[in-house]
Amino acid sequence: PAFEAKPSLYDLKLQLLQGGFESVLMSGSGTAFFCLGEGKFPKELKGTIYSTKTVNRPLSNWYAV
């Protein structure tokens, strides 16, 4: 529904996928996209970009620091 209401969001998703991200998903009702994998953001991208790294732990040790 968000892509129908604002087609430019779909265009942005395609640009991010073409930039090399494995997955590009939308959070909530379209307030944010999040990208999985390594990729490049378009230079003309407007907004704020936050980079993060995931932490993978074994199920038996998920609470370790």
C-alpha positions in Angstrom: 0.0 0.0 0.0 2.8 2.5 0.7 4.3 1.9 -2.8 0.8 2.6 -4.3 0.4 5.8 -2.3 3.9 7.0 -3.0 5.6 5.3 -6.0 8.9 7.0 -5.3 9.3 4.7 -2.3 9.4 1.8 -4.7 11.9 3.6 -6.9 14.1 4.1 -3.8 13.9 0.4 -2.9 15.0 -0.6 -6.4 17.9 1.9 -6.2 19.0 0.3 -2.9 18.8 -3.2 -4.4 20.8 -2.1 -7.4 23.4 -0.7 -5.0 24.1 -4.2 -3.9 22.1 -4.8 -0.8 20.8 -8.3 -0.3 17.4 -7.3 1.1 15.7 -3.9 1.4 12.7 -3.9 3.7 10.3 -1.3 5.0 9.7 -0.8 8.7 6.2 -0.2 9.9 4.0 1.8 7.5 6.9 3.3 5.6 8.7 5.4 8.1 12.0 3.7 7.4 13.8 1.3 5.1 16.4 -1.1 6.4 18.9 -2.8 4.2 20.7 -6.1 4.8 24.1 -6.9 3.4 26.8 -4.7 2.0 25.9 -2.1 -0.6 26.2 1.5 -1.6 23.6 4.2 -0.9 22.6 6.5 -3.9 24.4 9.9 -3.7 21.1 11.7 -4.2 19.5 9.9 -1.2 17.8 12.4 1.1 17.4 11.4 4.7 19.5 10.0 7.5 21.6 6.8 7.2 22.6 4.8 10.2 25.0 1.9 9.8 24.9 -1.0 12.2 26.5 -4.4 12.6 24.6 -7.4 13.8 25.8 -9.6 16.5 25.3 -13.3 16.2 25.6 -15.5 19.2 24.7 -19.2 19.8 21.3 -19.7 21.3 22.9 -21.1 24.5 24.9 -17.9 25.0 22.7 -15.1 23.6 23.2 -13.0 26.7 27.0 -12.7 26.4 28.6 -9.3 26.1 
